[in-house]
Amino acid sequence: MSAFEVIPPRSGVAFELGKGQTLSVIDPEGGQVADLLAISRADTREMISSGRTLDYAETIYLTTGNRLYSNRSNVMLDIVADSVGRHDFLLTPCSEATFRLCYDHEPPHPGCHGNLHKALMPYGIGEDAIPIAFNCFMNVPIEGASGKFKVLPPLSKPGDSIHFKAAMDLIIGLTACSAPASNGGSFKPIHYLID
């Protein structure tokens, strides 16, 4: 691809990313989270793993030089550039249940989980198979010894980006997040580019 692709607000897409290709995830307007999933094309039971990635990185905030691992401890993506420095693996994709349990003033919405499921259906990925996503641009600071956290607006400014290099042939699921708290109460598009 030579031009970026657009993910409209509160929606998601799925596409293939070949080994050695670079995926750039861009926040064109600033302050917008993107949920990213990586799944092995060779065996779709192998998926991105928050637990293994955080274990091996020994940090909850991942940035340039960190690697995203699968549930089989294989490297799926390398973070090769990052203009924000605040992303995480802490919270699961928002879902219909998220809106029902956490946003009683919001109308029902499928959320990132529902959008990922819909986008990944052609690849045979079932709803219950969707793991915790890598939350590009998400800002969840942890409070000292209590371990309490707050979901704050992203630190990303217009045009900020994070870039990944694929270590294997992948199926990627990517959203423009639907949760009000994650995005400072507004919903904006996400752009992506494959090189």
C-alpha positions as CSV (number, residue, x, y, z in Angstrom):
1,M,0.0,0.0,0.0
2,S,1.3,3.5,-0.8
3,A,-1.4,5.5,0.8
4,F,-2.9,5.2,4.3
5,E,-6.1,3.4,5.0
6,V,-8.8,5.0,7.2
7,I,-10.7,3.2,10.0
8,P,-13.8,5.3,10.7
9,P,-14.7,6.2,14.3
10,R,-16.0,3.3,16.4
11,S,-15.3,0.6,13.8
12,G,-12.7,-2.0,13.0
13,V,-10.9,-3.8,10.2
14,A,-8.8,-7.0,9.6
15,F,-6.1,-7.5,7.0
16,E,-3.0,-9.6,6.3
17,L,0.5,-8.4,7.1
18,G,3.5,-10.4,5.7
19,K,6.7,-11.2,7.6
20,G,9.1,-8.3,7.3
21,Q,6.4,-5.8,6.4
22,T,5.9,-2.6,8.5
23,L,2.5,-1.5,9.9
24,S,2.2,2.1,10.9
25,V,-0.8,3.0,13.1
26,I,-1.5,6.7,13.0
27,D,-3.7,8.9,15.2
28,P,-4.5,11.7,12.7
29,E,-6.5,14.0,15.0
30,G,-4.9,13.0,18.4
31,G,-6.4,11.5,21.5
32,Q,-7.8,8.3,19.9
33,V,-7.0,4.7,21.0
34,A,-6.6,1.9,18.5
35,D,-7.0,-1.8,19.6
36,L,-4.5,-4.1,17.8
37,L,-4.7,-7.9,17.5
38,A,-2.1,-10.1,15.8
39,I,-2.9,-13.7,14.8
40,S,-0.6,-16.2,13.1
41,R,-1.7,-16.9,9.5
42,A,-0.1,-20.4,9.8
43,D,-2.2,-21.4,12.8
44,T,-5.0,-19.0,14.0
45,R,-4.8,-20.5,17.5
46,E,-1.6,-18.6,17.9
47,M,-2.4,-15.1,19.0
48,I,-0.9,-12.1,20.6
49,S,-0.5,-12.5,24.4
50,S,-0.6,-9.7,26.9
51,G,0.7,-11.9,29.7
52,R,3.7,-13.3,27.8
53,T,4.6,-9.9,26.4
54,L,4.5,-8.1,29.7
55,D,6.4,-11.0,31.4
56,Y,9.3,-10.8,28.9
57,A,9.3,-7.0,28.6
58,E,9.2,-6.5,32.4
59,T,7.2,-3.3,31.9
60,I,3.5,-2.4,31.4
61,Y,4.3,0.5,29.1
62,L,5.6,-0.8,25.7
63,T,7.5,1.4,23.2
64,T,10.3,1.4,20.7
65,G,12.5,-1.7,21.1
66,N,9.8,-3.8,22.8
67,R,8.4,-7.0,21.1
68,L,4.9,-8.3,21.2
69,Y,4.8,-12.1,21.8
70,S,2.2,-14.8,21.1
71,N,0.7,-17.3,23.5
72,R,3.4,-19.7,22.2
73,S,6.2,-17.2,23.2
74,N,7.0,-16.4,19.5
75,V,7.7,-12.8,18.5
76,M,4.9,-11.5,16.4
77,L,5.7,-7.8,16.1
78,D,8.6,-5.6,16.9
79,I,7.9,-1.9,17.8
80,V,10.4,-0.1,15.6
81,A,9.3,3.5,16.1
82,D,7.0,5.4,18.4
83,S,6.3,9.1,18.8
84,V,4.0,8.8,21.9
85,G,5.6,6.3,24.3
86,R,2.4,5.5,26.1
87,H,0.5,2.3,25.1
88,D,-0.5,-0.7,27.1
89,F,-1.8,-4.2,27.4
90,L,-3.9,-3.6,30.5
91,L,-7.5,-3.5,29.5
92,T,-9.5,-5.9,27.4
93,P,-11.3,-4.6,24.2
94,C,-14.5,-2.7,25.1
95,S,-17.6,-4.7,24.4
96,E,-21.4,-4.6,24.6
97,A,-20.9,-5.7,28.2
98,T,-18.6,-2.8,28.9
99,F,-21.3,-0.3,27.8
100,R,-23.9,-2.2,29.8
101,L,-21.8,-2.4,33.0
102,C,-19.7,0.8,32.9
103,Y,-21.5,3.3,30.7
104,D,-25.2,3.3,31.8
105,H,-25.7,6.7,30.2
106,E,-24.4,5.5,26.8
107,P,-26.5,3.6,24.2
108,P,-25.6,-0.1,23.6
109,H,-22.6,-0.5,21.3
110,P,-20.6,-3.6,20.1
111,G,-17.4,-1.9,21.1
112,C,-13.9,-2.9,19.9
113,H,-14.6,-6.6,20.8
114,G,-17.7,-6.7,18.6
115,N,-15.9,-4.8,15.8
116,L,-12.9,-7.1,16.0
117,H,-15.1,-10.1,15.9
118,K,-17.0,-8.9,12.9
119,A,-13.8,-8.0,11.0
120,L,-12.1,-11.3,11.9
121,M,-15.1,-13.6,11.0
122,P,-13.8,-14.2,7.4
123,Y,-10.6,-15.6,9.0
124,G,-12.6,-18.0,11.2
125,I,-11.8,-16.3,14.5
126,G,-14.6,-16.9,17.0
127,E,-15.8,-14.3,19.4
128,D,-14.6,-16.1,22.5
129,A,-11.1,-16.5,20.9
130,I,-10.4,-12.7,20.9
131,P,-7.7,-12.0,23.5
132,I,-6.6,-8.8,25.2
133,A,-5.5,-6.4,22.5
134,F,-2.5,-4.1,22.4
135,N,-3.9,-0.7,23.2
136,C,-2.2,1.8,20.9
137,F,-2.1,5.3,22.4
138,M,-4.1,4.2,25.5
139,N,-3.2,6.1,28.7
140,V,-3.7,4.2,31.9
141,P,-1.5,5.4,34.7
142,I,-1.1,3.3,37.8
143,E,-1.3,4.9,41.3
144,G,1.7,3.8,43.5
145,A,1.4,0.9,45.9
146,S,-2.4,0.7,45.7
147,G,-2.3,-0.5,42.1
148,K,-5.4,1.5,41.3
149,F,-5.5,2.9,37.8
150,K,-7.3,5.6,35.9
151,V,-8.3,5.6,32.2
152,L,-7.2,9.0,31.0
153,P,-7.3,10.6,27.5
154,P,-4.5,9.5,25.2
155,L,-1.3,11.5,25.1
156,S,-1.1,11.3,21.4
157,K,-1.2,14.5,19.4
158,P,-2.4,14.9,15.8
159,G,-0.2,12.8,13.5
160,D,1.4,10.8,16.2
161,S,2.2,7.1,15.3
162,I,3.5,3.8,16.3
163,H,5.3,1.4,13.8
164,F,5.5,-2.4,14.0
165,K,7.6,-4.8,11.9
166,A,6.1,-8.3,11.5
167,A,8.2,-11.2,12.6
168,M,5.8,-13.7,11.0
169,D,2.9,-13.8,8.5
170,L,0.0,-12.3,10.4
171,I,-3.7,-11.5,10.4
172,I,-4.1,-8.1,12.0
173,G,-7.3,-6.8,13.7
174,L,-7.3,-3.0,14.2
175,T,-10.0,-0.6,15.6
176,A,-10.7,3.0,16.2
177,C,-11.8,2.5,19.9
178,S,-15.4,3.0,20.9
179,A,-15.1,3.6,24.7
180,P,-15.8,7.2,25.8
181,A,-13.3,7.1,28.7
182,S,-10.4,5.8,26.6
183,N,-10.7,8.6,24.1
184,G,-11.5,11.7,26.2
185,G,-15.2,11.5,25.4
186,S,-14.9,11.8,21.6
187,F,-14.5,9.4,18.7
188,K,-12.1,9.9,15.8
189,P,-10.7,7.8,13.0
190,I,-7.4,5.9,13.0
191,H,-5.2,5.6,9.9
192,Y,-2.8,2.8,9.0
193,L,-0.2,2.2,6.4
194,I,1.5,-1.0,5.3
195,D,5.0,-0.8,3.8
